[in-house]
Amino acid sequence: MSRRILAGRVAITTMLKVLLLVSALTLGALLASCGASKDEGASSNVSNATTQPNEEASGKGPPSNVAQAAAASIDEPSIRENLSHLTGASPAPLASGPTTIAERGSEDGRRAAAQYIKESFEEAGVPARILEFTYGSRRGFNVEGTLEGTEGEKHLWITAHLDSFYNAGANDDASGLVSILSSAKALKQLNPKHTIHLVAYDLEEVGLVGSTLYVGSTVGDIREQQGDRAIIGNIHSDMVGYDEGGEFEAVMGTCGQAGPIDEALLRASEIIDSPIQLREDCLGRSDHEHFWEAGLPAAILTDGTKYDGYPWYHEPGDTMDKVNIPYLRSTIQLSAAAAALLAAPESGS
């Protein structure tokens, strides 16, 4: 073979090697680029799965922001204002004119309180009605605010009692009334999936009369028409404003008959990092008992004194100055957050 031919072949071989090397480098770069894009896409999907978990699929219920949003809407100025109007500390601005509600034992006092609650619900955008009834020679005034759910397939009740023992009844039970008024505003903003009934029962102090009639009629009718599965249950607040010893203790009365209510309260406490030290006990003696008697879920929230331990229980001294407003706000936040978990659109329940 001549040197010229050999040199030509060497030159051709060298050129082919260069071309192959360039092609390999180019292909490698393209593959690396493609791989990086896929990795970035996979990383994005993992991030989304991490930051936006499907809690409904996991069976853990609604995302925590629902409970947090409800709790964040409960503010102390509104609590003070409502408590002041319901205990006679300042006149209630009724449509008929300013009215001082010094007590909620007489018919006039209870009627004025009922009107104030109704008008407060309506101001919050929650349709309301006064359900008048008679009991012997007494006239009673249950008040119901109804926040219709977007689907309305199930029903939750948030309740308190309207009347007092012929006194200002700041803790017993204006504190509970303030709870349902504050909860109405907070839950209205969440556009709940299930219907929420906010009810103030009258004549609790003379034998749970208002709740007897309401549960037997309104709740009974819903149950008859839609069945037991339509009833989520009842969160009842009675005396939730007195903090003995400053330890923020409260009691949840369930008697093993709370259904999903106790779990919702406990989970809400964790989600909102509630300062309330919540204990569980078997407590009756209030309006929630009628749900139990009907075989329906219910739980009562009350302060750590558990009724009789309150120093001004059924006494003239049960006035606004005995209520610890930050403590009352915390109990209301707990109740509203639990209600949000039970009735909010994300619950899937």
C-alpha positions in Angstrom: 0.0 0.0 0.0 1.4 3.4 -1.0 2.1 6.1 1.6 -0.3 8.4 -0.2 -3.2 5.9 0.1 -2.3 5.1 3.7 -2.2 8.8 4.6 -5.6 9.3 2.9 -7.1 6.5 4.9 -5.7 7.8 8.1 -7.1 11.2 7.4 -10.6 9.7 6.6 -10.5 7.6 9.8 -9.5 10.5 11.9 -12.4 12.6 10.4 -14.9 9.8 11.1 -13.7 9.6 14.7 -14.1 13.3 15.2 -17.6 13.2 13.7 -18.6 10.2 15.9 -17.3 12.1 18.9 -19.2 15.2 18.1 -22.4 13.2 17.5 -22.0 11.4 20.8 -21.5 14.6 22.7 -24.5 16.2 21.1 -26.7 13.2 21.8 -25.5 13.1 25.4 -26.4 16.7 25.9 -29.8 16.2 24.5 -30.5 13.2 26.7 -29.2 15.1 29.8 -31.5 18.0 28.9 -34.5 15.7 28.5 -33.7 13.9 31.7 -33.4 17.2 33.6 -36.8 18.2 32.4 -38.4 15.0 33.5 -36.7 15.3 36.9 -38.0 18.8 37.3 -41.5 17.7 36.4 -41.3 14.8 38.9 -40.0 17.2 41.6 -42.9 19.5 40.9 -45.4 16.7 41.3 -43.9 15.5 44.5 -44.0 19.1 45.9 -47.7 19.5 45.0 -48.5 16.1 46.5 -46.7 17.2 49.6 -48.1 20.7 50.0 -51.6 19.8 48.9 -52.4 16.4 50.3 -55.7 14.7 49.5 -56.9 14.5 53.1 -60.4 13.3 52.0 -58.8 10.2 50.4 -56.7 9.6 53.5 -59.8 9.6 55.7 -58.4 12.4 57.9 -61.2 14.9 57.0 -60.9 18.5 55.8 -57.7 20.5 55.5 -56.8 22.4 58.6 -57.2 25.8 57.1 -61.0 25.5 57.4 -60.8 25.2 61.2 -58.2 27.9 61.4 -60.3 30.3 59.3 -63.3 29.8 61.6 -61.2 30.4 64.7 -59.5 33.4 63.3 -62.8 35.1 62.6 -63.7 35.1 66.3 -62.7 38.5 67.7 -62.8 40.0 71.2 -64.5 43.3 70.4 -67.6 41.6 69.0 -67.7 39.3 72.0 -67.6 42.2 74.4 -70.3 44.1 72.4 -72.7 41.1 72.3 -72.1 40.2 76.0 -72.7 43.8 77.0 -76.0 44.0 75.1 -77.3 40.7 76.5 -76.5 41.4 80.1 -77.7 45.0 80.4 -74.3 46.5 80.6 -75.3 48.6 77.6 -78.6 49.0 75.8 -79.2 46.6 73.0 -79.7 48.4 69.6 -83.0 46.8 68.6 -84.8 47.9 65.5 -87.6 49.2 67.7 -85.2 51.3 69.7 -82.4 50.9 72.3 -83.5 48.4 75.0 -81.7 47.5 78.2 -81.9 43.7 78.8 -81.1 43.7 82.5 -82.3 40.1 83.0 -83.6 37.3 80.8 -86.1 35.7 83.2 -89.2 37.8 82.7 -91.2 37.6 79.5 -90.2 41.1 78.5 -86.5 40.4 79.1 -86.6 37.1 77.2 -88.5 38.6 74.3 -86.0 41.5 74.0 -83.1 39.0 74.0 -84.8 36.9 71.4 -85.3 39.9 69.2 -81.6 41.0 69.6 -80.4 37.5 68.7 -82.6 37.4 65.6 -81.5 40.8 64.4 -77.9 39.9 65.1 -78.2 36.7 63.0 -79.8 38.7 60.1 -77.1 41.4 60.3 -74.5 38.6 59.8 -76.4 37.4 56.7 -78.0 34.4 58.4 -81.8 34.1 58.0 -83.5 33.8 61.4 -86.9 33.4 63.0 -88.4 33.5 66.4 -90.4 30.4 67.3 -92.9 31.4 69.9 -94.5 28.7 72.2 -96.5 28.5 75.4 -95.8 26.4 78.5 -98.6 26.7 81.0 -98.9 30.4 81.7 -95.5 31.2 80.2 -94.7 32.4 76.7 -91.4 31.3 75.3 -89.2 32.4 72.4 -86.8 30.0 70.7 -84.6 31.7 68.1 -83.3 29.8 65.1 -80.7 31.1 62.6 -80.3 28.8 59.6 -77.1 28.8 57.5 -78.1 26.7 54.5 -75.5 24.3 53.2 -74.5 24.3 49.6 -75.7 20.7 49.4 -77.9 20.6 52.5 -77.8 16.9 52.8 -76.9 16.9 56.5 -77.6 19.1 59.5 -75.5 20.3 62.4 -76.9 22.2 65.5 -74.9 24.8 67.5 -76.9 25.8 70.5 -77.2 27.6 73.8 -80.0 28.7 76.1 -81.5 32.2 76.0 -83.0 32.6 79.4 -81.4 33.4 82.8 -82.3 33.0 86.4 -83.9 36.5 86.6 -80.4 38.0 86.6 -77.9 39.3 84.0 -76.8 35.7 83.4 -73.4 36.7 81.9 -71.9 33.3 82.2 -75.2 31.4 82.5 -75.8 31.6 79.6 -75.1 34.8 77.8 -71.6 33.3 77.2 -73.3 30.6 75.2 -75.4 33.1 73.3 -72.3 35.1 72.3 -70.8 31.8 71.1 -73.6 31.1 68.6 -73.7 34.7 67.5 -69.9 34.8 66.9 -70.0 31.3 65.2 -72.7 32.5 62.8 -70.4 35.2 61.4 -67.4 32.9 61.2 -69.2 29.9 59.6 -71.1 32.1 57.1 -67.8 33.0 55.5 -66.9 29.4 54.9 -69.9 28.6 52.6 -70.5 25.3 54.4 -71.5 22.2 52.6 -74.0 21.0 55.3 -76.7 23.1 56.9 -76.0 24.7 60.2 -78.8 25.5 62.7 -77.8 28.1 65.3 -80.5 27.9 68.1 -81.1 29.8 71.3 -83.5 27.8 73.5 -85.8 29.6 75.9 -87.1 28.4 79.3 -84.1 26.2 80.0 -84.1 27.3 83.6 -87.6 25.9 84.2 -87.1 22.4 82.8 -85.4 22.5 79.4 -88.7 23.5 77.9 -87.6 25.2 74.7 -85.3 22.5 73.7 -87.9 19.8 74.4 -90.2 21.4 71.9 -87.6 22.3 69.3 -85.9 18.8 69.2 -89.3 17.1 69.2 -90.6 19.2 66.3 -88.0 20.8 64.1 -85.2 18.2 64.6 -87.8 15.4 64.6 -89.3 16.6 61.3 -85.9 16.7 59.6 -85.1 13.2 60.9 -88.4 11.8 59.7 -88.0 13.3 56.3 -84.3 12.6 55.7 -83.4 9.8 58.1 -80.8 9.5 60.9 -77.9 9.8 58.5 -78.9 13.5 57.9 -78.2 14.3 61.5 -74.6 15.2 62.2 -75.4 16.2 65.8 -75.3 19.0 68.3 -72.6 21.2 69.9 -74.2 22.9 73.0 -72.5 25.7 75.0 -73.7 26.4 78.5 -71.6 28.5 80.8 -68.4 28.8 78.8 -67.0 32.2 80.1 -65.6 31.7 83.6 -62.0 30.7 84.1 -61.4 29.6 87.6 -57.7 29.8 88.5 -56.7 31.1 85.2 -55.8 27.7 83.8 -58.1 27.8 80.7 -59.8 24.5 81.6 -63.0 23.4 80.0 -65.1 20.2 80.1 -66.7 18.3 77.2 -69.7 16.3 78.2 -70.3 13.3 76.0 -71.5 10.4 78.1 -70.4 8.2 75.2 -73.1 9.7 73.0 -71.3 12.3 71.0 -70.8 10.5 67.8 -68.4 12.5 65.6 -68.7 15.6 67.8 -66.0 14.7 70.4 -63.5 13.8 67.7 -64.2 17.0 65.9 -63.6 19.0 69.1 -60.4 17.2 69.9 -59.1 17.5 66.4 -60.0 21.2 66.2 -58.1 21.8 69.5 -55.0 20.4 67.9 -55.4 22.2 64.6 -55.9 25.7 66.1 -53.4 25.0 68.9 -56.1 25.9 71.4 -55.0 27.0 74.9 -58.1 25.3 76.3 -57.2 22.3 78.5 -60.2 20.1 77.5 -61.4 17.3 79.8 -64.1 14.8 79.0 -66.9 14.0 81.4 -70.5 12.7 81.5 -72.6 15.9 82.0 -76.3 16.3 81.6 -78.6 19.0 83.1 -78.8 21.0 79.9 -80.5 21.2 76.5 -78.2 18.7 74.7 -79.9 15.9 76.6 -82.8 15.9 74.3 -80.6 14.8 71.4 -79.3 12.0 73.5 -82.9 10.9 74.4 -83.7 10.8 70.7 -80.6 8.6 70.1 -78.8 11.5 68.3 -75.2 12.6 68.8 -74.5 15.6 71.1 -71.8 17.1 73.3 -71.9 20.0 75.8 -69.1 22.5 76.3 -68.9 24.1 79.7 -66.2 25.8 81.9 -64.1 23.9 84.4 -66.6 24.6 87.3 -69.2 22.3 85.8 -72.2 24.5 86.7 -72.5 24.4 90.5 -68.8 25.3 91.1 -69.4 28.8 89.6 -69.5 31.2 92.6 -72.3 33.2 91.1 -74.4 30.3 89.8 -78.1 31.6 89.7 -77.0 34.6 91.8 -77.3 38.4 91.1 -73.5 38.5 90.8 -73.5 36.7 87.5 -72.5 39.8 85.7 -70.2 40.7 82.8 -67.2 41.5 84.9 -67.1 37.8 86.0 -66.4 36.7 82.4 -62.9 36.2 81.2 -63.1 37.5 77.6 -59.9 35.8 76.3 -61.0 32.5 77.8 -64.5 32.9 76.3 -63.0 33.7 72.9 -60.9 30.5 73.1 -63.9 28.4 73.9 -65.9 29.9 71.0 -62.9 29.4 68.7 -62.9 25.7 69.7 -66.6 25.3 69.1 -66.5 27.2 65.7 -63.5 25.3 64.5 -65.1 21.9 65.3 -68.3 23.0 63.5 -66.2 24.0 60.5 -64.6 20.5 60.4 -68.0 18.9 60.5 -69.9 21.1 58.0 -67.4 22.8 55.7 -67.3 22.0 52.0 -64.0 20.1 52.2 -65.2 17.7 54.8 -66.6 15.1 52.4 -68.8 13.9 55.2 
